[in-house]
Amino acid sequence: MLPVTRRRFLSENAMGFGSLALAWLMQQDLARAAPKLLPKDARSYDLKPKQPHFPPQATAMISLFQHGGPSHVDLTDPKPELTRLSGTDYPGDVEYSFVNNASKSLLGSPFKFARHGECGTEISELLPHLAGIVDDVCLIRSMHTGANGHEVSIRYFHGGIPGVLGRPTLGSWLVYGLGTECQDLPAYMVLSDPGGHPVDGVTNWSNGFMPPLFQGTVLRPREPRILNLDAPPHLRGTLQEQNLSFLQELNARHLAEHPGEADLEARIASYELAAAMQTAARDALDIAQETKATQELYGLDNPETQEYGTRCLIARRLVERGVRFVQLFHSGQPWDTHSGIRTALPAICKRTDRPAAALVTDLKQRGLLESTIVHWGGEIGRLPVTQNQGDPANAGRDHNGQGFSIWMAGGGFKGGMTYGETDEFGHRAVTNVLTPNHIQATLMHQFGLDYSQLRYLHSGREQEITAGRESRVVSELLA
C-alpha cells in the first residue's frame, strides 16, 4: 500500500471542515510554501493583525461592483444641455467602442432627475432609494480610465494598471497590509451571482503575484453557500476523532522528515481555525436571525430585490463579525446597455437600488458606517450619443471611460457632497478628474495605510497598489 500523504488524506477525508475551511487551509499551505520574497524587515505572509502606518478611519469595506458601466447621464449626472439638444449631432469627437453601430446623435435622458436630501444632490427617478440616503453619500462625477473597454478598466480599478493581468486586487493589498482581527472567517470574501461569474472572472478577486493566502474566498451564490459544513454521518463521533488523531500523527511524521519546513503548532492552529469556521460561517450566513423589519429593508420580501438584498445583508453580517473586505459581483455585465436602455436600465436599478441603500442605512443604524466603507460603481460609464439607431425604443449607449460616476459612503468619506464634473454632455471628465489610482490611494489612507509605502517585492522590484503611477490621497473627499 502506498504511503498516505497529508494532502491525499485531506482530499479524501475532509471530516466536515467544509469546502470553505479546506480552501482556507490549502491557501495557508501554499503561502508557507511560497518563497520569501520580502526583505527581512517586511511584513510576513500571514493574516495576523498588523499595525497600520497611522490611525485608521475605516476597518472594513464592502464593494458593490456594477459590471458593465452604469449610465451616469441617466442615473447620477444630469445634463440639461444634453436634454435640450437631444436628437442633434454631438459637436466634438466621440470615442466609440462599436463604430459600426455608432452615431453622433445626442440622446437626452428619458428619465427625470430631482434634488434630494439636505444637500440637494440631483438623482434620477430610477434610483429612489439612493435618493433617500444621498446625505450619507460622497458622489464622484469625474471618474476617468481613459479606456472604453470593460476588462482594461476593470483591471485598472482592481489591480492598479489598465489591462494588466497578474496583479493583486485591492482586497489582497488590504489583507496583506493589515491582516484581520477575525481569525475564524476569511479576511477577504466574495459574494458571487447565481447566474455565474462577472466579466473577467476570477481576475476580479485575484491575489496576483502574492501568495494565495491573500486571494478572495468565494461563497456559493445559492444555499447551501458552503458545502459539507458538517461531517458526513458515517464520519462523525469516534471515527472523526480517530481521523483527527491520525492526521496529527501525519503532521508529526512530516515535521520529523522535514525539520524546519513548517511549524507544527501553526498547523494545529490551522485546524483549530477550520473547526471555528464551521460555527462562525454558519452563524454569519444565517439571515433568519434578522428581524422581519431588517429583511424587508433589504427587499427580501420582493422577488426583484430578494437575491441581491440577501447578499447585501450577508455582507453586513460578515463585516459585523470582523471580515476585512467583501465584494459583491453581478453575472456578466448587466449595466452594459448598448440597446433597450429604456427597459434594461430600470430593470437592473430595481434589482440593486433598494438593497444598496439598505446596506448604508443598516450600517448607520448599527453604528458601523463610521468604520465601514461602502463603494458603488462600475468600470466605465456610457456615451451621451445614441447607439443602435432606428426604433427609439431600442436605443442604447456605447461605452465611455472618459467620464463617469461612482459613489462612496462611510469610513470617513464626506456625506452629502458631489465632487468633480463632466462636460455639458457628460462625455469627458473636465473638473477634478480622478482615476482608479486616486481612489485606491484614498481608500488605503482611510485604512491607515500609506499607499506608496505598502510594498511587496516581486521579481526583484518593490510593487505598490498604484504601481508607481501618478496618484494622491484625495483629501477633498474626506470628512
DAVENZI-V656159 format. One record per residue. N is the residue number from 1. RES is the residue in one letter. OMEGA is omega in degrees with one decimal (999 if undefined). Layout:
BEGIN
N,RES,OMEGA
N,RES,OMEGA
END
This chain:
BEGIN
1,M,-178.5
2,L,177.6
3,P,178.6
4,V,176.6
5,T,179.0
6,R,-177.5
7,R,177.1
8,R,-179.9
9,F,178.9
10,L,-175.3
11,S,-175.9
12,E,-175.6
13,N,-175.4
14,A,173.3
15,M,174.3
16,G,175.8
17,F,-179.9
18,G,-177.3
19,S,179.7
20,L,-179.9
21,A,-179.2
22,L,177.3
23,A,178.7
24,W,-178.1
25,L,-179.1
26,M,174.9
27,Q,179.7
28,Q,175.2
29,D,-177.2
30,L,179.1
31,A,179.3
32,R,-179.5
33,A,-178.0
34,A,177.5
35,P,179.1
36,K,-174.3
37,L,-175.4
38,L,173.1
39,P,-175.8
40,K,-176.5
41,D,-178.3
42,A,-178.4
43,R,-178.4
44,S,179.3
45,Y,175.3
46,D,-179.2
47,L,174.5
48,K,179.8
49,P,-179.1
50,K,-179.8
51,Q,173.4
52,P,178.6
53,H,-179.8
54,F,-176.5
55,P,-177.2
56,P,170.2
57,Q,-177.2
58,A,175.6
59,T,-179.3
60,A,178.9
61,M,172.7
62,I,-179.8
63,S,175.9
64,L,-173.1
65,F,-173.0
66,Q,-175.7
67,H,173.6
68,G,177.5
69,G,176.3
70,P,-177.2
71,S,-176.8
72,H,-177.8
73,V,175.9
74,D,-172.0
75,L,-168.7
76,T,-172.7
77,D,-175.6
78,P,-178.2
79,K,-180.0
80,P,-179.4
81,E,176.2
82,L,178.2
83,T,-177.5
84,R,-175.4
85,L,-179.8
86,S,-179.2
87,G,175.5
88,T,-177.8
89,D,173.7
90,Y,-172.3
91,P,-177.1
92,G,177.9
93,D,179.7
94,V,176.8
95,E,-176.2
96,Y,166.5
97,S,-178.3
98,F,-173.4
99,V,-176.5
100,N,179.3
101,N,-170.3
102,A,170.8
103,S,173.9
104,K,-178.2
105,S,-179.1
106,L,179.1
107,L,175.4
108,G,-178.0
109,S,175.4
110,P,-176.0
111,F,-176.0
112,K,175.3
113,F,174.7
114,A,178.8
115,R,-177.0
116,H,175.9
117,G,176.4
118,E,-178.7
119,C,178.8
120,G,179.2
121,T,179.5
122,E,-179.6
123,I,-178.9
124,S,175.1
125,E,178.9
126,L,-176.5
127,L,-176.9
128,P,-179.0
129,H,171.6
130,L,178.2
131,A,-178.4
132,G,-180.0
133,I,-169.9
134,V,178.4
135,D,176.6
136,D,-170.3
137,V,170.6
138,C,-174.7
139,L,-180.0
140,I,-175.3
141,R,-173.4
142,S,177.5
143,M,-175.6
144,H,171.8
145,T,-178.8
146,G,179.3
147,A,-178.0
148,N,-175.3
149,G,-180.0
150,H,-173.2
151,E,-177.6
152,V,-179.3
153,S,175.6
154,I,-179.5
155,R,175.6
156,Y,-179.9
157,F,-174.3
158,H,-170.9
159,G,173.6
160,G,178.2
161,I,-179.9
162,P,170.1
163,G,-172.9
164,V,176.0
165,L,171.2
166,G,178.0
167,R,177.6
168,P,177.1
169,T,-177.8
170,L,179.5
171,G,178.2
172,S,178.7
173,W,-178.1
174,L,-177.9
175,V,172.7
176,Y,-175.9
177,G,-171.9
178,L,-173.5
179,G,-178.5
180,T,174.7
181,E,-177.0
182,C,-177.0
183,Q,177.4
184,D,171.5
185,L,176.2
186,P,-177.9
187,A,-172.4
188,Y,-174.3
189,M,-177.0
190,V,177.9
191,L,-173.3
192,S,-175.2
193,D,177.4
194,P,-178.9
195,G,179.8
196,G,-177.2
197,H,173.7
198,P,172.6
199,V,-177.5
200,D,167.0
201,G,-173.7
202,V,176.1
203,T,-178.5
204,N,179.9
205,W,-176.5
206,S,172.1
207,N,177.5
208,G,-177.5
209,F,174.5
210,M,175.8
211,P,-178.2
212,P,177.3
213,L,-172.9
214,F,177.4
215,Q,178.3
216,G,175.5
217,T,-172.4
218,V,171.7
219,L,174.1
220,R,-176.7
221,P,179.1
222,R,176.2
223,E,-6.9
224,P,-176.5
225,R,172.9
226,I,178.9
227,L,171.3
228,N,-178.7
229,L,175.9
230,D,177.0
231,A,173.4
232,P,-177.3
233,P,-175.8
234,H,179.0
235,L,-176.8
236,R,174.3
237,G,-175.0
238,T,-177.6
239,L,178.0
240,Q,178.3
241,E,178.4
242,Q,178.4
243,N,178.5
244,L,177.9
245,S,178.9
246,F,178.3
247,L,176.7
248,Q,177.6
249,E,177.4
250,L,178.1
251,N,-179.6
252,A,179.5
253,R,-180.0
254,H,-179.2
255,L,179.3
256,A,-178.3
257,E,-178.9
258,H,-176.8
259,P,177.5
260,G,-177.7
261,E,-177.0
262,A,179.3
263,D,-176.8
264,L,179.3
265,E,177.4
266,A,178.0
267,R,177.8
268,I,178.9
269,A,178.8
270,S,-179.9
271,Y,171.7
272,E,176.0
273,L,180.0
274,A,178.5
275,A,178.9
276,A,-179.3
277,M,179.5
278,Q,179.6
279,T,-175.3
280,A,-178.8
281,A,178.6
282,R,-179.3
283,D,-176.9
284,A,-175.2
285,L,-175.8
286,D,-177.9
287,I,175.8
288,A,177.4
289,Q,-176.7
290,E,178.7
291,T,176.9
292,K,-179.6
293,A,178.7
294,T,179.5
295,Q,178.1
296,E,177.2
297,L,-179.2
298,Y,178.7
299,G,-179.7
300,L,177.7
301,D,-177.1
302,N,-178.8
303,P,-178.0
304,E,-175.0
305,T,-172.7
306,Q,-174.6
307,E,-178.5
308,Y,177.1
309,G,177.7
310,T,-179.6
311,R,176.3
312,C,179.2
313,L,176.3
314,I,178.4
315,A,177.8
316,R,179.8
317,R,179.1
318,L,-179.7
319,V,177.1
320,E,-178.9
321,R,172.3
322,G,175.9
323,V,-172.7
324,R,-169.7
325,F,-179.7
326,V,177.9
327,Q,171.5
328,L,179.8
329,F,174.3
330,H,170.9
331,S,178.6
332,G,-177.9
333,Q,-172.7
334,P,179.0
335,W,-175.5
336,D,-169.7
337,T,176.9
338,H,179.5
339,S,176.0
340,G,-174.6
341,I,-178.9
342,R,178.0
343,T,-176.3
344,A,-177.7
345,L,175.3
346,P,-177.5
347,A,-178.6
348,I,175.4
349,C,179.2
350,K,179.3
351,R,-166.0
352,T,-171.1
353,D,-178.2
354,R,179.3
355,P,-178.7
356,A,178.3
357,A,178.5
358,A,179.5
359,L,179.1
360,V,-180.0
361,T,-177.7
362,D,177.3
363,L,-179.6
364,K,-179.6
365,Q,-177.0
366,R,180.0
367,G,-177.2
368,L,-175.1
369,L,180.0
370,E,-176.8
371,S,-179.0
372,T,176.0
373,I,170.9
374,V,178.9
375,H,175.2
376,W,176.4
377,G,177.5
378,G,-175.5
379,E,-178.9
380,I,172.6
381,G,-179.1
382,R,-179.1
383,L,177.3
384,P,179.8
385,V,-176.2
386,T,174.1
387,Q,-178.1
388,N,178.6
389,Q,-178.4
390,G,179.0
391,D,-178.9
392,P,-179.1
393,A,-178.3
394,N,-177.1
395,A,177.0
396,G,-179.7
397,R,178.1
398,D,-178.7
399,H,175.7
400,N,175.0
401,G,-176.3
402,Q,178.8
403,G,-179.5
404,F,-172.6
405,S,165.2
406,I,172.8
407,W,177.2
408,M,173.2
409,A,175.0
410,G,174.9
411,G,178.4
412,G,173.8
413,F,-179.9
414,K,174.4
415,G,175.0
416,G,-179.4
417,M,168.7
418,T,-177.4
419,Y,175.7
420,G,-179.3
421,E,164.7
422,T,179.9
423,D,-173.0
424,E,178.3
425,F,-179.1
426,G,-178.3
427,H,-174.1
428,R,172.0
429,A,-174.9
430,V,-178.6
431,T,-179.7
432,N,-176.5
433,V,178.9
434,L,174.3
435,T,174.1
436,P,178.1
437,N,175.8
438,H,179.9
439,I,179.0
440,Q,-179.8
441,A,-177.9
442,T,177.3
443,L,179.0
444,M,178.4
445,H,-178.9
446,Q,175.2
447,F,177.8
448,G,-177.5
449,L,172.0
450,D,-173.3
451,Y,-177.5
452,S,-178.3
453,Q,175.3
454,L,-171.8
455,R,178.2
456,Y,-178.0
457,L,-178.4
458,H,179.7
459,S,175.3
460,G,-179.0
461,R,175.7
462,E,-178.4
463,Q,172.5
464,E,-172.2
465,I,-179.4
466,T,177.2
467,A,178.3
468,G,179.5
469,R,-178.9
470,E,-178.1
471,S,175.2
472,R,170.3
473,V,-177.1
474,V,-174.0
475,S,-179.9
476,E,-179.6
477,L,-168.2
478,L,-178.9
479,A,999
END
